[in-house]
Amino acid sequence: MKHEEKIDILITGGTLLTLSGSMDIIENAAVGISGGKIRFACHGADAPASSPVETIDAAGCAVMPGLVNTHTHLPMTCFRGLADDLPLMEWLHEHMFPAETKHVSREMIYRGALLGMAEMIRSGTTTCCDSYFYESHVVQAAVDAGLRIVAGLGFIDFSPPDGEELRKKTAAAGTFIAKWQSLSPRVTPSLFCHSAYTCATETLQTVKRIADEADVLFMMHLAETKEEMDILRSRYGLRPVHYLEKIGVLGGKSAAVHCVWLDEGEMDLLAASGTGICHCPESNMKLASGIARIPELLKRGVAVGLGTDGCASNNDLDMLLELDTMAKLHKVSTMDPTVMDAATALQIATTGGARVLGLQRLIGSVEPGKCADLIVIDLRKPHLTPLYHLYSQIVYACRGNDVRDVIIDGKVVMRNRRLLTLDVAKVMDDVRHIADHVRRTDKE
């Protein structure tokens, strides 16, 4: 009698996009999952005999790695649509910063984060990188929702900090890292400085030093707007990347968000330093910040991941929509329809994002030994018929509500469009109550 391997989940019958180095597409695939890891991923006829606890029939569906959202501020779901159609500096300083000062609380953080996670899971995101105030409450929401998260404790100054403030920052960073570094395999702590123009030099250097010593990711918004360029030139006589290099903050385990206003020299510096890039095309478009030169960064070997940014500047967290926007934006901005093909775009949203976050050995592709973070996309729909090229279909035609099933760390968190870890109706009601409070207090 043939020995049967005991596994937790067996996915059968779908078309598997591995997103591995060879970019294999396997028809009638079988994916075995056990202990949160992928045991095998192959053609069904080549699969080892197994005795699964649960079988998922993916016939007529695409099976692929979960999407990686490399930059967002999840609690800002509570401010979705609060202040639209404004340039970034006005939007940030006259609307967002005042709203956060007035309304941010630990409960708002937790409830808003849960709503963002519900939206992300339902649209195929299995890993996100978040940064916001009271970030431990965002992490707790991720633990409850079953989402994989790189959580960035945020730092921001509006005036140069004194020594006592820097000591407080150092203590806060150390406490945050120690709390979350080994609590859950789905949680990776990181440190996030808002930007070079809202953080003093001492803050940037201190936070980067702590990140390096703890071997965690250091992140910041960088070169997002022309106004940022002007501010840094006025203060330091340098462009943003040159300023970071001068103060010793560039490089190591780090990633920069936006990177719209880079010149050739700055792109070379980022490539040489090994800094990853979090590309947020829809947010950059909505705030008219500009278009990041992603094809040129890719040619330099820079790791690039895709992000939605927060709901107050996008206004959704649908990574499949973001994919479509990204690919088309770079085509039209360069007047070259070949500059970003569908396969490249999908790599940015999966393996590229994993590389930016330093998780490439764990996630981003469907390969034995990697974490079982997978999504099943139902292709049996009018807008997905007929099917010639699967990469193109996913990038240019799929939407978040085409995602049928989601598995994170070997656990089914959405089955047949129903979230299993969250009460979505309650999560939405909670945020509606928060929004009602925002409306009332803003009128007072």
C-alpha positions in Angstrom: 0.0 0.0 0.0 1.4 3.4 -1.0 2.3 5.6 1.9 0.1 8.8 2.1 1.6 12.0 3.4 -0.5 13.8 5.9 -1.0 17.4 5.0 -3.3 20.2 6.2 -4.6 21.6 2.9 -4.4 20.3 -0.7 -5.3 22.7 -3.5 -6.1 20.9 -6.7 -7.2 21.6 -10.3 -6.2 25.2 -10.8 -3.6 26.9 -12.9 -0.6 27.7 -10.7 1.5 30.8 -11.2 4.5 30.1 -9.1 6.3 33.5 -9.5 9.5 31.6 -8.9 12.7 32.4 -10.7 11.6 30.3 -13.7 8.1 31.9 -13.6 6.5 28.5 -14.1 2.8 28.3 -15.0 1.5 24.8 -14.1 -1.9 23.6 -15.4 -4.0 21.3 -13.3 -1.7 21.9 -10.4 -1.5 20.5 -6.9 -0.3 22.5 -3.9 0.2 20.7 -0.6 0.4 22.7 2.6 1.5 21.5 6.1 2.5 23.3 9.2 2.1 26.7 7.6 4.6 25.8 4.8 4.3 24.7 1.2 5.2 21.0 1.0 4.9 20.6 -2.8 3.7 22.6 -5.8 3.6 20.6 -9.0 1.4 19.1 -11.7 -1.4 17.1 -10.2 -0.1 13.9 -11.8 3.3 14.4 -10.1 1.9 15.1 -6.6 2.8 12.7 -3.8 0.1 10.6 -2.4 -1.4 12.6 0.5 -4.2 12.5 3.1 -5.3 16.2 3.4 -7.4 17.5 6.3 -9.0 19.9 3.8 -9.1 20.0 0.0 -9.7 23.1 -2.1 -11.0 22.6 -5.6 -9.4 25.4 -7.7 -10.7 24.2 -11.1 -11.3 27.2 -13.3 -9.2 29.3 -11.0 -5.7 30.8 -10.8 -3.6 29.9 -7.8 -0.7 32.3 -7.0 1.2 33.9 -4.2 -0.6 36.4 -2.1 0.0 40.1 -3.0 2.5 42.1 -0.9 1.4 45.7 -0.1 4.7 47.4 0.8 3.4 50.6 2.1 0.2 51.7 3.8 -1.2 53.4 6.9 -4.1 51.1 7.7 -5.9 53.2 10.4 -6.4 55.9 7.8 -9.4 54.0 6.6 -11.2 56.1 9.2 -10.2 59.2 7.1 -11.1 57.7 3.7 -12.6 60.6 1.6 -12.2 63.2 4.4 -10.0 65.5 2.3 -9.7 64.9 -1.4 -8.5 66.7 -4.6 -5.7 68.6 -2.8 -2.0 68.9 -3.3 0.1 66.9 -0.8 1.4 69.6 1.4 -2.0 71.3 1.8 -3.7 67.9 2.3 -1.1 66.8 4.8 -0.6 70.0 6.9 -4.0 71.5 6.7 -6.2 68.4 6.9 -4.5 65.1 7.8 -2.1 66.3 10.6 -4.9 68.3 12.3 -7.4 65.4 11.9 -4.9 63.0 13.4 -4.1 65.4 16.3 -7.8 65.6 17.1 -9.1 62.1 16.5 -6.4 59.5 16.7 -6.9 57.1 19.7 -5.9 53.6 20.4 -9.4 52.4 19.7 -9.5 54.3 16.4 -6.2 52.7 15.4 -7.3 49.2 16.1 -10.8 49.5 14.5 -9.5 51.3 11.5 -6.7 48.8 11.0 -9.2 45.9 11.2 -11.2 47.5 8.4 -8.2 47.9 6.2 -7.2 44.3 6.8 -10.6 43.1 5.9 -10.4 45.1 2.6 -6.9 43.8 1.9 -7.6 40.2 2.5 -10.8 40.3 0.4 -8.7 41.7 -2.5 -5.8 39.2 -2.3 -3.2 40.9 -0.1 -1.6 38.5 2.4 1.3 40.7 3.6 1.4 44.4 4.3 3.9 46.9 5.6 2.2 49.5 7.8 3.3 52.5 9.8 1.2 54.7 12.0 0.7 56.0 15.5 0.2 53.4 18.3 1.5 50.8 15.9 1.2 48.0 18.5 -2.5 48.3 18.1 -2.2 47.8 14.4 -0.1 44.7 15.1 -2.7 43.3 17.4 -5.3 43.8 14.7 -3.1 41.9 12.3 -2.7 39.0 14.8 -6.5 38.9 15.2 -7.1 39.1 11.4 -4.5 36.5 10.6 -2.6 38.8 8.2 1.2 38.9 7.8 2.6 42.3 8.7 5.8 44.2 8.7 4.9 46.8 11.3 6.8 50.1 11.4 6.9 52.2 14.6 6.6 55.7 13.3 8.7 58.8 14.2 8.1 62.4 13.4 9.3 65.8 14.6 8.1 69.3 14.0 11.1 70.8 15.6 14.6 69.5 16.4 14.3 67.2 19.4 16.3 67.7 22.5 18.3 65.0 24.2 15.4 63.8 26.4 13.2 63.4 23.4 15.8 61.3 21.6 16.2 59.1 24.7 12.4 58.6 24.7 12.5 57.6 21.0 15.3 55.2 21.6 13.4 53.5 24.5 10.2 53.4 22.5 11.9 51.8 19.5 13.7 49.2 21.6 10.5 48.3 23.5 8.5 47.9 20.3 11.1 45.7 18.6 11.5 43.5 21.7 7.7 43.1 22.1 6.9 41.9 18.6 10.1 40.4 17.3 9.3 36.8 18.4 5.7 36.9 19.4 4.2 35.7 16.1 5.8 34.4 13.0 3.5 36.6 11.0 4.8 39.8 12.6 8.0 41.5 11.7 8.8 44.8 13.5 10.5 47.7 11.7 11.1 51.4 12.3 9.7 54.2 10.1 10.8 57.9 10.0 8.1 60.0 8.3 10.5 62.0 6.1 13.7 63.9 5.9 11.8 67.2 6.2 9.6 66.2 9.2 12.4 64.5 11.2 15.5 66.2 12.4 18.9 64.9 11.5 19.4 63.5 15.0 16.1 61.6 14.8 17.0 60.0 11.5 20.4 59.0 12.7 19.2 57.7 16.0 16.3 55.6 14.6 18.6 54.2 11.8 21.2 53.2 14.3 18.6 51.4 16.4 17.3 49.6 13.3 20.7 48.5 12.3 21.6 47.3 15.7 18.4 45.3 15.9 18.7 44.1 12.3 15.2 45.4 11.4 14.0 47.3 8.4 14.4 51.1 8.4 11.9 53.0 6.2 10.9 56.5 5.3 9.0 58.6 2.8 11.5 60.0 0.3 11.5 62.5 -2.6 7.8 62.4 -2.8 7.1 66.0 -3.9 8.9 69.0 -5.4 8.1 70.9 -2.2 10.1 68.4 -0.3 13.0 69.0 -2.6 12.8 72.7 -2.1 12.7 72.4 1.7 15.8 70.1 1.9 17.7 72.4 -0.5 16.8 75.3 1.7 17.8 73.6 4.9 20.8 71.6 3.9 21.8 72.6 0.3 21.3 69.0 -0.8 18.8 66.8 -2.6 17.1 64.2 -0.4 19.2 61.1 -1.3 22.5 63.1 -1.1 21.4 64.4 2.3 20.7 60.9 3.6 24.1 59.7 2.4 25.8 62.7 4.0 24.3 62.0 7.5 25.0 58.2 7.2 21.4 57.0 7.0 21.4 55.6 3.4 21.8 51.9 2.9 21.8 48.8 5.0 18.4 47.1 5.5 16.3 50.0 4.3 13.4 50.9 2.0 12.3 54.3 0.7 8.7 55.1 -0.2 7.5 57.1 -3.3 10.9 58.2 -4.7 9.2 60.4 -7.3 11.7 63.2 -7.6 15.0 61.5 -8.2 17.8 62.4 -10.6 20.2 60.0 -12.2 22.8 60.4 -9.5 20.2 59.7 -6.8 19.0 56.5 -8.6 22.6 55.3 -8.8 23.1 56.0 -5.1 20.0 54.1 -4.1 21.0 51.2 -6.3 24.5 51.1 -4.9 23.2 51.3 -1.3 20.8 48.3 -1.8 17.8 50.5 -0.7 14.5 49.1 -1.8 11.7 51.2 -3.2 8.0 51.1 -2.3 6.1 52.4 -5.4 2.6 53.9 -4.7 1.4 55.0 -8.2 -2.3 55.8 -7.4 -1.5 57.9 -4.3 1.2 59.8 -6.3 -1.3 60.4 -9.1 -4.2 61.5 -6.8 -2.0 64.0 -5.0 -0.3 65.0 -8.3 3.1 64.3 -6.7 4.5 62.9 -10.0 5.6 59.6 -11.5 8.4 57.6 -10.1 11.0 56.4 -12.6 10.4 52.7 -11.8 11.6 51.2 -15.2 14.9 53.0 -14.8 15.3 51.9 -11.2 14.5 48.3 -12.2 17.3 48.5 -14.9 19.7 49.4 -12.1 18.7 46.3 -10.1 16.8 48.1 -7.4 14.3 46.0 -5.5 10.8 47.5 -6.2 7.6 46.6 -4.5 4.1 47.9 -4.9 2.0 49.8 -2.3 -1.4 51.4 -2.0 -0.4 54.1 0.6 -3.2 54.9 3.1 -6.9 55.2 2.3 -6.9 58.9 2.8 -4.7 59.4 -0.3 -5.7 56.5 -2.6 -8.7 55.8 -1.5 -8.7 52.0 -1.6 -6.4 49.1 -0.7 -7.0 46.9 -3.7 -3.6 45.8 -4.9 -5.1 44.3 -8.1 -6.4 47.7 -9.1 -3.0 49.2 -8.2 -1.3 46.6 -10.4 -3.4 47.7 -13.4 -2.7 51.4 -12.7 1.0 50.9 -12.3 1.5 49.0 -15.6 -0.5 51.4 -17.6 0.9 54.5 -16.0 4.5 53.7 -17.0 3.5 52.8 -20.5 1.8 56.2 -21.1 4.4 58.2 -19.2 7.2 56.8 -21.4 5.1 56.4 -24.5 6.4 52.8 -24.6 3.8 50.0 -24.3 6.6 47.5 -23.7 8.3 49.3 -20.8 6.4 47.3 -18.1 4.8 44.0 -19.2 2.3 42.1 -17.1 4.8 39.5 -15.8 7.1 42.3 -14.5 4.2 44.1 -12.9 3.0 40.9 -11.1 6.6 40.2 -10.0 6.7 43.7 -8.4 3.5 43.0 -6.5 4.8 39.6 -5.1 8.5 38.7 -5.2 9.6 42.3 -5.6 7.6 43.3 -2.5 9.0 40.4 -0.5 12.5 41.4 -1.5 11.9 45.1 -0.4 10.7 43.9 3.0 13.5 41.4 3.4 11.1 38.5 3.4 12.1 36.9 0.1 13.1 33.6 1.7 9.7 33.3 3.2 7.1 34.7 0.8 6.5 36.0 -2.7 6.5 32.8 -4.7 4.9 29.3 -4.5 7.8 27.0 -3.8 8.3 24.1 -1.3 9.6 25.4 2.0 8.1 28.8 1.7 5.3 30.1 3.9 1.9 29.1 2.6 0.5 32.5 1.7 -1.6 31.9 -1.4 -4.7 33.3 -3.1 -7.2 31.6 -5.4 -8.7 33.8 -8.2 -12.0 32.8 -9.8 -11.5 33.2 -13.6 -15.0 32.0 -14.5 -16.5 35.5 -15.0 -17.6 37.5 -18.0 -14.9 40.1 -17.6 -12.3 37.3 -17.5 -13.5 35.5 -20.5 -11.8 34.4 -22.8 -8.4 33.6 -21.4 -5.2 33.7 -23.6 -2.5 35.0 -21.3 -2.9 34.5 -17.6 -0.4 37.2 -16.5 -2.2 39.8 -18.7 -5.6 38.7 -17.4 -4.6 39.1 -13.8 -2.9 42.5 -14.3 -5.3 44.1 -16.7 -8.7 42.5 -16.1 -8.8 41.1 -12.5 -10.2 43.1 -9.6 -10.2 42.5 -5.9 -13.6 40.9 -5.8 -12.4 38.1 -8.1 -10.3 36.7 -5.2 -12.2 33.7 -3.9 -10.0 32.1 -1.3 -7.1 33.4 0.8 -4.6 31.3 2.8 -2.0 33.0 5.1 0.6 31.0 7.0 -1.2 27.8 6.1 -4.6 29.0 7.5 -7.6 29.7 5.4 -8.7 33.2 6.3 -11.2 33.6 3.4 -13.2 30.9 1.9 -15.7 31.5 -1.0 -15.4 35.3 -0.4 -16.3 34.9 3.3 -13.8 36.1 5.9 -13.3 33.6 8.6 -11.2 35.7 11.0 -13.3 38.9 11.2 -16.9 40.0 11.5 -16.9 42.3 8.6 -20.3 43.9 9.3 -19.2 44.8 12.9 -15.8 46.1 11.7 -17.6 48.4 9.2 -20.1 49.5 11.9 -17.3 50.4 14.3 -15.6 52.6 11.7 -18.9 54.3 10.8 -19.3 55.2 14.5 -15.8 56.7 14.5 -16.6 58.7 11.3 -19.8 60.0 12.9 -17.7 61.3 15.8 -15.3 62.9 13.3 -18.1 64.7 11.6 -19.7 65.9 14.9 -16.5 67.2 16.5 -15.4 68.9 13.3 -18.6 70.9 13.2 -18.2 72.1 16.8 
